Each structure stands twice: as C-alpha cells, then as structure tokens.
Amino acid sequence: MTVQQPPEHFMEQALSLAKQGRPSPNPQVGALVVKNQQVLGQGFHQKPGEPHAEVLALAQAGDDARGADLYVTLEPCGHYGRTGPCTLAIQAAGIARVFIGMIDPDSLVQGKSINWLRAQGIEVQCGILQSACEDMLAGYAHQRKFGHPLVTLKAAITLDGFLACTNGDSKWISSPPSRRRVHEMRAQNDAILVGINTVLADDPLLTVRDVDGKTPLRIVLDSQLRIPDTAQLLQTAAQDPVLIVHTTPLDDAAKKRLDRPGVSLYRAHSDLQGRISLPSLLAHLGERGVLSLLVEGGAQIHSAFLTTQTAHRFVLFVAPKFIGAGIPWISFPGVQRMDQAVLAQALQTTSSGADVLITGTFQRND
C-alpha cells in the first residue's frame, strides 16, 4: 500500500533541488512532477537563459505529466523573458494541480500566474513550506522590492567584542566548524565584500573552499586604488572575478596595473565624508543582478554599513575568548540616549563548534 505523503514532503524535495542552482539575477527554483505519490520528473533553474525548473520537470515526466501534480517553490512565470511562460507549459502538459511555495514578489508575476492557472481550471494551492521558501529567496525578494541586494554583516569576535588583537592578529578567533560555515555562507551569496584595510592586513582569497559551491563575486572597497599587484585577489581574478570600487580618478598607471582578466572597476559616488557612498554602490550592485551581499569586514566597513542603515542582517561567531583590548567589531560615535541605540531583532543563537552563533536582523525603516 502506497503511503500518502503530505504536500510538504514533496516541497522539501523541491527546495533541495532549488538550492543546487545559482541563477542570479533570477531566483532559485525547484520543481517536481508527482502522480500517485511517485516523482515522475524534477528540475531546478541552473542559470539565466536556460529552461526554468518547471519546464525541466515537465519534460522529464513527458506524457505522464497529464493529470499529475506539480510542486514548485515559487509561483511560475507567466510572461516572456529569455524563456517562454511556464504557465503555458503547465497547461499544455495537462497538469491537474499546482502546489506553490510562495508568490513571486516580482511585479511581472505577483499572483498573476496563479489567477491565470485557476482560470484555466487548474487547481492551485499556495503557501506550502512558505517560510522555508521565503528564507531561501530572501535576497531575490529584497532586490525585487528595493532594487538593491540583501546585505549581511559577518564577523568572528571574542566574548569581549573584538575582531582582532591590537596588532591586528585574528587567526584564529573562531573554531574550524565556524570557519567551514563561513565558506557555506559564501557559496550561498552572490557577492562578498571587504575593505582595502582587510586586503592589506590579511591578503585574503575570499573563495569558497572545503564545501561545494561557487565562489561569489569578490568586491573590494578601495577608494584610492591601493590594492597591491601581489594581492591574492588580483592573482586569482581570472578564475574568480574581482570588482574594485574606488572614488579616485583612474589614471593611466592604475588602469595599466589593474587591466587584467577577471578584474573590473567601478567608480562610485562619494558621501559627505568623501568615502564610498554605500547606498549608490548597492544600487549599482542591484542593477548588476546581485541579490545577496555578504560583508566580511573589516571594522570600519561594518561600522559604515551599520551607521548608514544599509545592512539588513548580521551573523556573529562569538568565540569563548577574552583578549582585554583590540580592534572592536563596531565603532561609531556613541548615542546619548538608549532610545537612540541601533536595535537588533529576530535573534537566534546556536552552537558552532566551540563558538556561539548569533544571527539577527537590524531594525529598519524601509
């Protein structure tokens, strides 16, 4: 006797499929065709311009898709873009019911496909594992709503709040399991950002290592173009691209020095203090199709994102160590009253090796 599985069972499989793709600026989507509790076809959206998850799943199921159910993590598209509407493919395949994780926040879709499918006599159920789908697509939803990527600040700190010793030494504050989780986070984001001081002090690679996944776009905030020719970021740019953001004019010497495969430059607007304007940079990244941005440091960069209210989430790996003095994680002019404090919300704590992992969001006005 076949066990009757709930819709959540198949949506979990669709979610796992979706996470295999990195189709930015398109959303991660997974789909299953199911009949009589058997999976007949499956697919995930791999990259822009290639078939969507629903089309792949329907093609794999073939004629057996007629009368079957379709499970998809995001509302199917109903418009022409690089590919045709998935709604037409669903209708042509003879799908009887569609189970959807979340409604697409893109104004081109946003419930329109659901209404169209229902008008064709196809049963539609929404909200299957909705919170899990929304969590996976948080960057996509944010970029579609605001036009810029979802920004997460990541730091490893001591229990007394320091990023490094007074001489800059920070290897290693966090435990090996925490460092592995950082690589997983990198693989889940479209871009990763550090400031030039971090590059000069640590010469980081910022690549994804020891876990499956693609290295995101590596971004350096370098107003005066101080990055040295020997930086590992430049040496590996041909394999994993680097974007250098500056404000100083690009002279012939700098242009010649940085003219190498995989390196691109963006001259950003300056704020009133002469620093890179983070809002304008984020708008530029949004236009480039960056949905999610992981900010790894250093202290000045984290403080700038916090004080300009351009950060949305934070991830802190807190190590069970006290060092007494050092470089603080955040440093900005103090407030005069507690009701002026920057507030964190939606806090969650878990263990990560010997460390405590604290995640949360910053209270925002947008």
C-alpha positions as CSV (number, residue, x, y, z in Angstrom):
1,M,0.0,0.0,0.0
2,T,1.4,3.4,-1.0
3,V,1.9,5.8,1.9
4,Q,0.1,9.1,1.3
5,Q,2.7,11.8,1.7
6,P,1.6,15.4,2.6
7,P,2.4,18.2,0.2
8,E,5.2,19.4,2.5
9,H,7.1,16.1,1.8
10,F,7.4,16.9,-1.9
11,M,8.0,20.6,-1.4
12,E,11.0,19.7,0.7
13,Q,12.4,17.8,-2.2
14,A,11.7,20.8,-4.5
15,L,13.6,23.1,-2.1
16,S,16.6,20.8,-2.0
17,L,16.6,20.9,-5.8
18,A,16.3,24.7,-5.9
19,K,19.4,25.2,-3.8
20,Q,21.5,23.4,-6.4
21,G,21.2,26.3,-8.8
22,R,22.8,29.8,-8.8
23,P,20.7,31.6,-11.5
24,S,21.0,35.2,-10.2
25,P,19.6,37.6,-11.1
26,N,16.8,35.0,-11.5
27,P,15.5,33.2,-8.4
28,Q,16.4,29.7,-7.3
29,V,13.5,27.5,-8.1
30,G,13.0,23.7,-7.8
31,A,10.1,21.7,-9.2
32,L,8.7,18.2,-9.1
33,V,6.0,16.4,-11.2
34,V,4.2,13.8,-9.0
35,K,1.5,11.3,-9.8
36,N,0.2,8.6,-7.5
37,Q,2.9,9.6,-4.9
38,Q,5.6,8.9,-7.4
39,V,8.1,11.5,-8.7
40,L,8.0,11.5,-12.5
41,G,10.1,14.5,-13.2
42,Q,12.2,17.0,-11.5
43,G,14.3,20.1,-12.3
44,F,15.9,23.2,-11.0
45,H,16.8,26.5,-12.6
46,Q,20.5,26.4,-13.2
47,K,21.3,29.8,-14.8
48,P,19.7,32.7,-16.7
49,G,18.6,31.9,-20.2
50,E,18.3,28.2,-19.5
51,P,15.0,26.3,-19.0
52,H,13.1,27.0,-15.8
53,A,12.7,24.3,-13.2
54,E,9.0,23.6,-14.2
55,V,9.9,23.1,-17.8
56,L,12.7,20.7,-17.0
57,A,10.5,18.7,-14.7
58,L,7.6,18.5,-17.2
59,A,10.0,17.5,-20.0
60,Q,11.3,14.7,-17.8
61,A,7.8,13.5,-17.0
62,G,6.7,13.6,-20.6
63,D,3.2,12.4,-21.4
64,D,2.9,11.0,-17.9
65,A,2.5,14.6,-16.6
66,R,-1.1,14.7,-17.7
67,G,-3.3,14.6,-14.7
68,A,-0.3,14.9,-12.3
69,D,0.6,17.4,-9.6
70,L,3.3,20.0,-10.0
71,Y,5.3,21.1,-6.9
72,V,7.2,24.3,-7.4
73,T,9.0,26.5,-4.8
74,L,8.0,29.8,-6.5
75,E,5.0,31.0,-8.4
76,P,5.6,30.0,-12.1
77,C,6.2,32.9,-14.5
78,G,3.5,33.9,-17.0
79,H,5.4,36.3,-19.2
80,Y,8.0,36.2,-22.0
81,G,11.6,36.9,-21.0
82,R,14.7,34.9,-22.0
83,T,12.4,31.9,-22.0
84,G,8.7,31.4,-22.6
85,P,5.9,31.4,-19.9
86,C,6.0,28.4,-17.6
87,T,2.2,28.7,-17.2
88,L,1.7,27.8,-20.8
89,A,3.9,24.8,-20.4
90,I,2.0,23.7,-17.4
91,Q,-1.3,24.0,-19.2
92,A,0.0,22.2,-22.3
93,A,1.3,19.3,-20.1
94,G,-2.1,18.7,-18.6
95,I,-1.1,19.3,-15.0
96,A,-4.2,18.9,-12.7
97,R,-2.9,20.6,-9.6
98,V,-0.1,23.1,-8.8
99,F,1.4,23.4,-5.3
100,I,3.4,26.6,-4.8
101,G,5.8,27.5,-2.0
102,M,5.5,31.3,-2.3
103,I,4.1,34.0,-4.5
104,D,6.6,35.7,-6.8
105,P,7.2,39.3,-5.5
106,D,8.3,40.4,-9.0
107,S,5.7,42.9,-10.3
108,L,5.6,41.0,-13.6
109,V,4.2,38.0,-11.8
110,Q,2.9,38.7,-8.2
111,G,-0.2,36.5,-8.3
112,K,-1.0,36.9,-11.9
113,S,0.1,33.4,-12.9
114,I,-1.9,31.9,-10.0
115,N,-5.0,33.6,-11.2
116,W,-4.4,32.6,-14.8
117,L,-3.9,28.9,-13.9
118,R,-7.1,28.9,-11.9
119,A,-8.9,30.5,-14.8
120,Q,-7.8,27.5,-16.9
121,G,-9.4,25.1,-14.5
122,I,-6.1,24.1,-12.8
123,E,-6.3,23.8,-9.0
124,V,-3.6,25.9,-7.2
125,Q,-2.6,25.7,-3.6
126,C,-0.2,28.3,-2.2
127,G,1.9,28.6,0.9
128,I,3.4,25.1,1.1
129,L,6.5,25.4,3.3
130,Q,6.2,29.2,2.6
131,S,8.6,30.3,5.4
132,A,11.4,28.0,4.1
133,C,10.9,29.2,0.5
134,E,10.9,32.8,1.6
135,D,14.1,32.3,3.6
136,M,15.8,30.7,0.5
137,L,14.6,33.6,-1.7
138,A,15.1,36.5,0.8
139,G,17.7,38.1,-1.4
140,Y,15.7,37.8,-4.6
141,A,12.6,39.2,-2.9
142,H,14.6,42.1,-1.4
143,Q,16.2,43.0,-4.6
144,R,12.9,43.0,-6.5
145,K,11.3,45.2,-3.9
146,F,14.1,47.7,-3.2
147,G,16.4,47.4,-6.2
148,H,19.5,46.5,-4.2
149,P,20.9,43.3,-2.6
150,L,20.1,42.0,0.8
151,V,23.2,42.8,3.0
152,T,24.5,40.5,5.7
153,L,27.3,41.5,8.0
154,K,29.5,38.6,9.1
155,A,32.1,38.7,11.9
156,A,34.0,36.4,14.2
157,I,34.5,38.1,17.6
158,T,35.7,37.4,21.1
159,L,33.3,37.4,24.1
160,D,34.5,40.9,24.9
161,G,33.6,42.1,21.4
162,F,36.9,42.3,19.5
163,L,37.7,41.3,15.9
164,A,41.5,41.1,16.4
165,C,44.3,41.9,18.9
166,T,45.7,45.4,19.0
167,N,48.4,44.3,16.5
168,G,45.8,43.1,14.0
169,D,46.2,39.3,14.7
170,S,42.9,37.5,14.3
171,K,44.0,33.9,13.3
172,W,42.1,32.2,14.5
173,I,39.3,33.7,16.7
174,S,36.7,31.2,15.6
175,S,36.7,27.4,15.6
176,P,37.2,25.2,12.5
177,P,33.4,24.3,12.3
178,S,32.6,28.1,12.3
179,R,35.1,28.7,9.5
180,R,33.5,25.9,7.5
181,R,30.1,27.6,8.0
182,V,31.6,30.8,6.6
183,H,32.5,29.1,3.4
184,E,29.0,27.7,3.2
185,M,27.7,31.3,3.6
186,R,30.0,32.5,0.8
187,A,28.6,29.8,-1.5
188,Q,25.0,31.0,-0.7
189,N,25.6,34.7,-1.6
190,D,26.1,36.4,-4.9
191,A,28.9,38.7,-3.7
192,I,31.3,39.1,-0.9
193,L,32.8,42.4,0.2
194,V,35.8,43.6,2.3
195,G,37.6,46.9,2.7
196,I,41.1,47.7,1.5
197,N,42.5,47.6,5.0
198,T,41.4,43.9,5.3
199,V,43.2,43.2,2.0
200,L,46.4,45.0,3.1
201,A,46.4,43.3,6.5
202,D,45.3,39.7,5.7
203,D,45.7,39.3,1.9
204,P,42.5,37.1,1.8
205,L,41.4,34.9,-1.1
206,L,37.6,35.2,-0.2
207,T,37.0,32.0,-2.2
208,V,34.7,29.0,-1.4
209,R,36.8,26.1,-0.1
210,D,36.2,22.8,1.6
211,V,32.5,22.9,0.7
212,D,30.5,22.5,-2.6
213,G,29.6,25.8,-4.2
214,K,30.8,28.6,-6.5
215,T,32.9,31.5,-5.3
216,P,30.8,34.7,-5.4
217,L,31.8,38.0,-7.0
218,R,34.6,39.4,-4.7
219,I,34.3,43.1,-4.0
220,V,37.0,45.4,-2.5
221,L,36.2,48.9,-1.4
222,D,39.4,50.7,-2.3
223,S,38.8,54.4,-2.7
224,Q,42.4,55.3,-3.5
225,L,43.2,52.2,-5.5
226,R,45.8,51.0,-3.0
227,I,45.4,47.3,-3.7
228,P,48.9,45.8,-4.4
229,D,49.8,43.9,-7.5
230,T,50.7,40.9,-5.3
231,A,47.3,40.6,-3.7
232,Q,45.8,37.1,-3.9
233,L,42.5,38.6,-5.1
234,L,44.2,40.0,-8.2
235,Q,46.4,36.9,-8.7
236,T,43.2,34.7,-8.8
237,A,40.9,37.1,-10.6
238,A,41.0,35.1,-13.9
239,Q,39.3,32.2,-12.1
240,D,37.1,34.1,-9.7
241,P,36.3,37.7,-10.7
242,V,37.0,40.7,-8.6
243,L,35.3,44.1,-8.5
244,I,37.3,47.0,-7.2
245,V,35.2,50.0,-6.1
246,H,37.0,53.4,-6.0
247,T,36.4,57.1,-5.9
248,T,39.7,58.5,-7.1
249,P,40.0,59.1,-10.9
250,L,41.5,56.2,-12.8
251,D,44.8,57.4,-14.2
252,D,46.8,55.6,-16.9
253,A,49.2,53.9,-14.4
254,A,46.4,52.5,-12.3
255,K,44.5,51.4,-15.4
256,K,47.5,49.6,-16.8
257,R,48.2,48.0,-13.4
258,L,44.7,46.7,-13.0
259,D,44.0,45.8,-16.6
260,R,44.0,42.0,-16.1
261,P,41.5,39.2,-16.8
262,G,38.7,39.0,-14.2
263,V,39.2,42.4,-12.7
264,S,36.6,45.1,-13.2
265,L,36.4,48.6,-11.7
266,Y,33.5,50.8,-10.6
267,R,34.0,54.4,-9.7
268,A,31.4,55.1,-7.0
269,H,29.9,58.3,-5.8
270,S,31.4,59.8,-2.6
271,D,29.4,60.6,0.5
272,L,29.7,63.8,2.5
273,Q,32.8,62.5,4.3
274,G,34.5,61.6,1.0
275,R,34.0,57.9,1.4
276,I,32.3,55.5,-1.0
277,S,28.6,56.1,-0.9
278,L,27.2,52.7,0.2
279,P,23.6,53.4,-1.0
280,S,24.8,54.2,-4.5
281,L,27.1,51.2,-4.6
282,L,24.2,48.9,-3.5
283,A,22.0,50.4,-6.2
284,H,24.8,49.6,-8.8
285,L,25.1,46.0,-7.5
286,G,21.3,45.7,-7.7
287,E,21.5,46.8,-11.4
288,R,24.2,44.1,-11.9
289,G,21.8,41.4,-10.7
290,V,23.4,40.9,-7.3
291,L,20.7,39.6,-5.0
292,S,22.7,39.0,-1.8
293,L,25.9,40.5,-0.4
294,L,28.0,39.1,2.4
295,V,30.1,41.8,4.1
296,E,33.1,40.2,5.9
297,G,35.0,43.2,7.1
298,G,36.7,44.9,8.5
299,A,35.6,47.0,11.4
300,Q,35.4,50.3,9.5
301,I,33.3,48.7,6.7
302,H,30.9,47.1,9.2
303,S,30.5,50.3,11.1
304,A,29.8,52.2,7.8
305,F,27.1,49.8,6.8
306,L,25.5,50.0,10.2
307,T,25.6,53.8,10.5
308,T,24.2,54.3,7.0
309,Q,21.4,51.7,7.7
310,T,22.4,49.7,4.6
311,A,22.8,46.4,6.4
312,H,19.9,44.1,6.9
313,R,21.2,41.0,8.7
314,F,24.1,40.0,10.9
315,V,25.9,36.7,11.6
316,L,28.3,36.7,14.6
317,F,30.5,33.9,15.5
318,V,31.3,34.6,19.2
319,A,34.4,32.7,20.5
320,P,34.8,31.8,24.2
321,K,37.8,34.1,24.5
322,F,38.7,37.3,26.2
323,I,41.6,39.5,25.0
324,G,41.1,42.6,27.0
325,A,41.9,45.1,24.2
326,G,41.9,45.1,20.5
327,I,40.0,46.1,17.4
328,P,36.3,46.3,18.2
329,W,33.7,44.8,15.8
330,I,31.7,48.1,15.6
331,S,32.9,51.6,16.3
332,F,30.9,54.7,15.6
333,P,30.0,57.9,17.6
334,G,28.1,56.9,20.6
335,V,24.4,57.8,21.1
336,Q,23.4,60.0,24.0
337,R,20.3,58.0,25.0
338,M,19.4,54.3,25.0
339,D,16.3,55.0,22.8
340,Q,18.8,56.1,20.1
341,A,20.5,52.7,20.0
342,V,20.6,50.6,16.8
343,L,18.2,47.8,17.6
344,A,18.6,44.1,16.7
345,Q,15.7,41.8,16.3
346,A,14.7,38.2,15.4
347,L,17.7,37.0,17.4
348,Q,18.6,33.3,17.2
349,T,21.5,31.5,18.9
350,T,23.0,28.1,18.1
351,S,26.3,26.4,18.8
352,S,29.1,26.3,16.1
353,G,31.9,24.1,17.3
354,A,33.3,25.9,20.4
355,D,31.6,29.1,19.4
356,V,28.1,30.6,19.8
357,L,26.5,31.7,16.5
358,I,24.2,34.7,16.8
359,T,22.0,35.7,13.9
360,G,19.5,38.5,13.6
361,T,18.3,41.5,11.7
362,F,18.7,45.2,12.1
363,Q,15.5,47.2,12.8
364,R,14.9,49.3,9.7
365,N,12.6,52.0,8.4
366,D,12.3,50.6,4.8
